[in-house]
Amino acid sequence: MNIDAIVTTIFGAMLFPFMMIIVWEKVGKEIGIFTAILVEGFVVGAAWLVNHGAGLIVQGQGGAHIDMALAAGIGVIINSILQGGKIKKSLPSIIAAIFGGVIGGFVLASM
């Protein structure tokens, strides 16, 4: 992987949690649930289009496609910590997400 691919991958990985934190926080407070779901779909779709359609995130041959989920998880955890949240309180959710990812990996590998 060359330096251009590294820089664009880091930028693409940062873009999705940034959009989530900025948009979803405001949307959740100001508008109804149905409109919030539509906006969230737009945010995820736009981030996917930029990251994979425009090729910001570079993946190797046969690489795992966890890029946006991992970036979103890490970005939201770091944002919560910076805002004074406690990591200990979120450990059950983090462990459940890792466990679910492992099960999903085994299911996909067996198909």
Summary of the structure (lengths in Angstrom):
residues: 111
radius of gyration: 15.7
end to end distance: 29.6
largest distance: 44.5
contacts: 267
relative contact order: 0.13
helix: 80%
strand: 0%
